[in-house]
Amino acid sequence: MSSLTSLLEKALQKRLRIAKVELITIERGDRWVYAFFSHEGGDVVQGRVIIEWREKPVVQHIDFT
């Protein structure tokens, strides 16, 4: 799970253009991950990350609910 956590953190940091993201919970499906996370501003956000599971997981899409 740590590689998935690292992948999510990096993808969210890049998308949100912020330095630090703290994942609170992760719920994993077959091709997607729902993640509650907070960032430096302190807001807690829920987002969905679509991941293609190959030899290594690759983030395909991020949206926020």
The 8 nearest C-alpha neighbors of each residue, nearest first, counted from 0:
[[1, 3, 2, 4, 5, 25, 6, 27],
 [0, 2, 4, 3, 5, 6, 7, 8],
 [3, 1, 5, 4, 0, 6, 7, 56],
 [4, 2, 6, 0, 1, 5, 7, 56],
 [5, 3, 1, 7, 2, 6, 8, 0],
 [4, 6, 2, 8, 3, 7, 1, 9],
 [5, 7, 3, 9, 4, 8, 2, 10],
 [8, 6, 10, 4, 5, 9, 11, 3],
 [7, 9, 5, 11, 10, 6, 20, 12],
 [8, 10, 12, 6, 7, 11, 13, 5],
 [11, 9, 7, 13, 12, 8, 6, 14],
 [12, 10, 14, 8, 13, 9, 15, 7],
 [13, 11, 9, 17, 15, 16, 10, 14],
 [12, 14, 16, 10, 11, 15, 9, 17],
 [15, 13, 11, 12, 16, 10, 61, 17],
 [14, 16, 12, 17, 13, 11, 10, 18],
 [17, 15, 13, 12, 14, 18, 11, 19],
 [18, 16, 12, 15, 19, 13, 20, 39],
 [17, 19, 12, 16, 20, 39, 38, 13],
 [20, 18, 17, 38, 39, 12, 21, 8],
 [21, 19, 38, 37, 8, 12, 22, 36],
 [20, 22, 37, 36, 38, 23, 19, 8],
 [23, 21, 36, 24, 35, 20, 37, 34],
 [22, 24, 36, 35, 21, 25, 37, 34],
 [25, 23, 35, 34, 22, 26, 36, 33],
 [24, 26, 34, 33, 27, 35, 32, 23],
 [27, 25, 33, 32, 34, 24, 28, 31],
 [26, 28, 32, 31, 25, 33, 29, 30],
 [27, 29, 31, 30, 32, 26, 33, 49],
 [28, 30, 31, 27, 32, 52, 50, 51],
 [31, 29, 50, 28, 49, 51, 52, 32],
 [32, 30, 49, 28, 50, 48, 29, 27],
 [31, 33, 27, 48, 26, 47, 28, 34],
 [34, 32, 47, 26, 25, 46, 48, 27],
 [33, 35, 25, 46, 24, 45, 36, 32],
 [36, 34, 45, 24, 23, 44, 22, 46],
 [35, 37, 22, 23, 44, 21, 43, 34],
 [38, 36, 43, 21, 42, 41, 20, 44],
 [37, 39, 20, 41, 40, 19, 21, 42],
 [38, 40, 41, 19, 37, 20, 17, 18],
 [41, 39, 38, 42, 37, 43, 17, 19],
 [40, 42, 39, 38, 37, 43, 44, 36],
 [43, 41, 37, 40, 44, 38, 39, 36],
 [44, 42, 37, 36, 41, 35, 45, 38],
 [43, 45, 36, 35, 37, 42, 46, 63],
 [46, 44, 35, 64, 34, 63, 36, 43],
 [45, 47, 63, 34, 64, 62, 33, 44],
 [46, 48, 33, 62, 61, 32, 63, 34],
 [47, 49, 61, 32, 31, 60, 50, 33],
 [50, 48, 31, 60, 59, 30, 58, 61],
 [49, 51, 58, 30, 59, 31, 57, 52],
 [50, 52, 57, 56, 30, 53, 58, 59],
 [51, 53, 56, 50, 55, 57, 54, 30],
 [54, 52, 55, 56, 51, 57, 50, 30],
 [53, 55, 56, 52, 57, 51, 50, 2],
 [54, 56, 53, 52, 57, 51, 2, 3],
 [57, 55, 52, 53, 51, 50, 54, 58],
 [56, 58, 51, 50, 59, 55, 52, 53],
 [59, 57, 50, 60, 49, 51, 56, 48],
 [58, 60, 50, 49, 57, 51, 61, 48],
 [61, 59, 49, 48, 58, 62, 50, 47],
 [62, 60, 48, 47, 49, 63, 46, 59],
 [63, 61, 47, 46, 48, 60, 64, 49],
 [62, 64, 46, 45, 47, 61, 44, 48],
 [63, 46, 45, 62, 47, 44, 33, 35]]
